[in-house]
Amino acid sequence: MLYNIRIDRKKVIYIQVYSKIKEMIESGLLPRGSKLISTRELSSMLEISRSAVISAYELLEKEGLVYIQEGKGTFVSSVCIETNNQWSIDWNKKTSDYASMAVNLDIIKTEVKT
């Protein structure tokens, strides 16, 4: 997931990395306790400087989203999952009249003769 961050060379790199990881934590893609990719590995994958990744991780730590254990790695400390009502689906609008009738009459698909 982290390896497909698109880096815009015209913008501050560590802020882009920070923003993407923060977004992933807040959306629940990175659950609490999960270990982030090492700074060396991520900088190599994204072809950016290691100091940019370290700065991004430090900013995440400052906000309390991750904690750093020396010699062990960086881990997600908290997850504030944003609920996005835009993605909720009203299945009643998507269900046909026949399907609603079948549910009301307790008819299953195998019982219907065609």
Phi and psi in degrees as GROMACS dihedral restraints (atoms count N, CA, C in turn):
[ dihedral_restraints ]
;  ai    aj    ak    al  type     phi  dphi    fc
    3     4     5     6     1   -69.4    20    10
    4     5     6     7     1   -25.0    20    10
    6     7     8     9     1   -71.8    20    10
    7     8     9    10     1   -14.8    20    10
    9    10    11    12     1  -104.0    20    10
   10    11    12    13     1    27.7    20    10
   12    13    14    15     1   -71.8    20    10
   13    14    15    16     1   127.0    20    10
   15    16    17    18     1   -89.0    20    10
   16    17    18    19     1   119.7    20    10
   18    19    20    21     1   -95.6    20    10
   19    20    21    22     1   124.4    20    10
   21    22    23    24     1   -95.0    20    10
   22    23    24    25     1   111.0    20    10
   24    25    26    27     1   -65.4    20    10
   25    26    27    28     1   -12.3    20    10
   27    28    29    30     1   -85.8    20    10
   28    29    30    31     1   -12.6    20    10
   30    31    32    33     1  -110.7    20    10
   31    32    33    34     1   164.9    20    10
   33    34    35    36     1   -64.2    20    10
   34    35    36    37     1   121.8    20    10
   36    37    38    39     1   -67.8    20    10
   37    38    39    40     1   -46.4    20    10
   39    40    41    42     1   -65.5    20    10
   40    41    42    43     1   -29.4    20    10
   42    43    44    45     1   -67.9    20    10
   43    44    45    46     1   -38.2    20    10
   45    46    47    48     1   -64.0    20    10
   46    47    48    49     1   -44.1    20    10
   48    49    50    51     1   -64.7    20    10
   49    50    51    52     1   -46.2    20    10
   51    52    53    54     1   -56.9    20    10
   52    53    54    55     1   -48.0    20    10
   54    55    56    57     1   -61.9    20    10
   55    56    57    58     1   -42.9    20    10
   57    58    59    60     1   -66.4    20    10
   58    59    60    61     1   -44.0    20    10
   60    61    62    63     1   -66.6    20    10
   61    62    63    64     1   -41.5    20    10
   63    64    65    66     1   -60.1    20    10
   64    65    66    67     1   -44.2    20    10
   66    67    68    69     1   -59.8    20    10
   67    68    69    70     1   -42.1    20    10
   69    70    71    72     1   -67.5    20    10
   70    71    72    73     1   -36.4    20    10
   72    73    74    75     1   -68.4    20    10
   73    74    75    76     1   -46.9    20    10
   75    76    77    78     1   -66.9    20    10
   76    77    78    79     1   -29.2    20    10
   78    79    80    81     1   -85.6    20    10
   79    80    81    82     1    -7.7    20    10
   81    82    83    84     1    91.4    20    10
   82    83    84    85     1     3.1    20    10
   84    85    86    87     1   -68.9    20    10
   85    86    87    88     1   -28.5    20    10
   87    88    89    90     1  -112.5    20    10
   88    89    90    91     1   100.4    20    10
   90    91    92    93     1   -72.6    20    10
   91    92    93    94     1   161.7    20    10
   93    94    95    96     1   -56.1    20    10
   94    95    96    97     1   134.6    20    10
   96    97    98    99     1    89.1    20    10
   97    98    99   100     1    -9.8    20    10
   99   100   101   102     1   -73.8    20    10
  100   101   102   103     1   144.8    20    10
  102   103   104   105     1   -89.3    20    10
  103   104   105   106     1   132.6    20    10
  105   106   107   108     1   -80.3    20    10
  106   107   108   109     1   158.0    20    10
  108   109   110   111     1   -61.3    20    10
  109   110   111   112     1   143.8    20    10
  111   112   113   114     1   -60.3    20    10
  112   113   114   115     1   154.6    20    10
  114   115   116   117     1   -62.2    20    10
  115   116   117   118     1   -38.7    20    10
  117   118   119   120     1   -64.4    20    10
  118   119   120   121     1   -46.2    20    10
  120   121   122   123     1   -65.2    20    10
  121   122   123   124     1   -45.3    20    10
  123   124   125   126     1   -65.6    20    10
  124   125   126   127     1   -41.2    20    10
  126   127   128   129     1   -64.2    20    10
  127   128   129   130     1   -35.6    20    10
  129   130   131   132     1   -68.7    20    10
  130   131   132   133     1   -42.8    20    10
  132   133   134   135     1   -64.1    20    10
  133   134   135   136     1   -42.5    20    10
  135   136   137   138     1   -87.9    20    10
  136   137   138   139     1    -5.9    20    10
  138   139   140   141     1    56.4    20    10
  139   140   141   142     1    49.8    20    10
  141   142   143   144     1  -128.9    20    10
  142   143   144   145     1   172.5    20    10
  144   145   146   147     1   -73.7    20    10
  145   146   147   148     1   148.7    20    10
  147   148   149   150     1   -65.0    20    10
  148   149   150   151     1   -33.1    20    10
  150   151   152   153     1   -63.1    20    10
  151   152   153   154     1   -31.2    20    10
  153   154   155   156     1   -66.1    20    10
  154   155   156   157     1   -41.9    20    10
  156   157   158   159     1   -68.0    20    10
  157   158   159   160     1   -42.4    20    10
  159   160   161   162     1   -60.3    20    10
  160   161   162   163     1   -43.0    20    10
  162   163   164   165     1   -62.1    20    10
  163   164   165   166     1   -40.8    20    10
  165   166   167   168     1   -64.3    20    10
  166   167   168   169     1   -45.0    20    10
  168   169   170   171     1   -63.7    20    10
  169   170   171   172     1   -39.9    20    10
  171   172   173   174     1   -65.5    20    10
  172   173   174   175     1   -37.4    20    10
  174   175   176   177     1   -66.9    20    10
  175   176   177   178     1   -40.1    20    10
  177   178   179   180     1   -63.6    20    10
  178   179   180   181     1   -39.0    20    10
  180   181   182   183     1   -66.1    20    10
  181   182   183   184     1   -41.1    20    10
  183   184   185   186     1   -59.8    20    10
  184   185   186   187     1   -35.1    20    10
  186   187   188   189     1   -82.8    20    10
  187   188   189   190     1    -6.5    20    10
  189   190   191   192     1    84.0    20    10
  190   191   192   193     1    11.9    20    10
  192   193   194   195     1   -82.4    20    10
  193   194   195   196     1   -26.9    20    10
  195   196   197   198     1  -136.3    20    10
  196   197   198   199     1   163.0    20    10
  198   199   200   201     1  -130.3    20    10
  199   200   201   202     1   145.8    20    10
  201   202   203   204     1  -108.7    20    10
  202   203   204   205     1   126.7    20    10
  204   205   206   207     1  -108.9    20    10
  205   206   207   208     1   115.5    20    10
  207   208   209   210     1   -54.7    20    10
  208   209   210   211     1   127.9    20    10
  210   211   212   213     1    81.4    20    10
  211   212   213   214     1    -8.9    20    10
  213   214   215   216     1  -114.5    20    10
  214   215   216   217     1   -35.6    20    10
  216   217   218   219     1   134.8    20    10
  217   218   219   220     1  -169.7    20    10
  219   220   221   222     1  -115.6    20    10
  220   221   222   223     1   131.1    20    10
  222   223   224   225     1  -125.7    20    10
  223   224   225   226     1   148.1    20    10
  225   226   227   228     1   -72.0    20    10
  226   227   228   229     1   127.1    20    10
  228   229   230   231     1   -99.0    20    10
  229   230   231   232     1   -33.9    20    10
  231   232   233   234     1  -143.0    20    10
  232   233   234   235     1   154.3    20    10
  234   235   236   237     1  -130.0    20    10
  235   236   237   238     1   120.3    20    10
  237   238   239   240     1  -113.1    20    10
  238   239   240   241     1    87.2    20    10
  240   241   242   243     1   -73.1    20    10
  241   242   243   244     1   124.2    20    10
  243   244   245   246     1   -82.3    20    10
  244   245   246   247     1   130.3    20    10
  246   247   248   249     1   -88.6    20    10
  247   248   249   250     1   130.3    20    10
  249   250   251   252     1  -113.2    20    10
  250   251   252   253     1    98.5    20    10
  252   253   254   255     1   -67.4    20    10
  253   254   255   256     1   -14.6    20    10
  255   256   257   258     1   -63.2    20    10
  256   257   258   259     1   -28.7    20    10
  258   259   260   261     1   -91.7    20    10
  259   260   261   262     1    -4.0    20    10
  261   262   263   264     1   -73.6    20    10
  262   263   264   265     1   141.8    20    10
  264   265   266   267     1  -112.4    20    10
  265   266   267   268     1   129.3    20    10
  267   268   269   270     1   -86.2    20    10
  268   269   270   271     1    96.5    20    10
  270   271   272   273     1   -67.4    20    10
  271   272   273   274     1   -22.3    20    10
  273   274   275   276     1   -64.0    20    10
  274   275   276   277     1   -33.8    20    10
  276   277   278   279     1   -74.5    20    10
  277   278   279   280     1   -25.7    20    10
  279   280   281   282     1   -89.2    20    10
  280   281   282   283     1   -13.7    20    10
  282   283   284   285     1   -86.7    20    10
  283   284   285   286     1   132.5    20    10
  285   286   287   288     1   -74.5    20    10
  286   287   288   289     1   165.4    20    10
  288   289   290   291     1   -61.9    20    10
  289   290   291   292     1   -37.6    20    10
  291   292   293   294     1   -64.9    20    10
  292   293   294   295     1   -40.9    20    10
  294   295   296   297     1   -66.0    20    10
  295   296   297   298     1   -41.9    20    10
  297   298   299   300     1   -62.3    20    10
  298   299   300   301     1   -42.5    20    10
  300   301   302   303     1   -63.4    20    10
  301   302   303   304     1   -41.6    20    10
  303   304   305   306     1   -62.7    20    10
  304   305   306   307     1   -40.4    20    10
  306   307   308   309     1   -65.0    20    10
  307   308   309   310     1   -45.4    20    10
  309   310   311   312     1   -64.3    20    10
  310   311   312   313     1   -35.4    20    10
  312   313   314   315     1   -89.1    20    10
  313   314   315   316     1     0.6    20    10
  315   316   317   318     1    57.9    20    10
  316   317   318   319     1    46.1    20    10
  318   319   320   321     1  -101.0    20    10
  319   320   321   322     1   130.8    20    10
  321   322   323   324     1  -100.3    20    10
  322   323   324   325     1   161.8    20    10
  324   325   326   327     1   -56.1    20    10
  325   326   327   328     1   -37.9    20    10
  327   328   329   330     1   -72.9    20    10
  328   329   330   331     1   -16.0    20    10
  330   331   332   333     1   -85.3    20    10
  331   332   333   334     1   -16.5    20    10
  333   334   335   336     1   -79.5    20    10
  334   335   336   337     1   125.6    20    10
  336   337   338   339     1   -90.9    20    10
  337   338   339   340     1   130.1    20    10
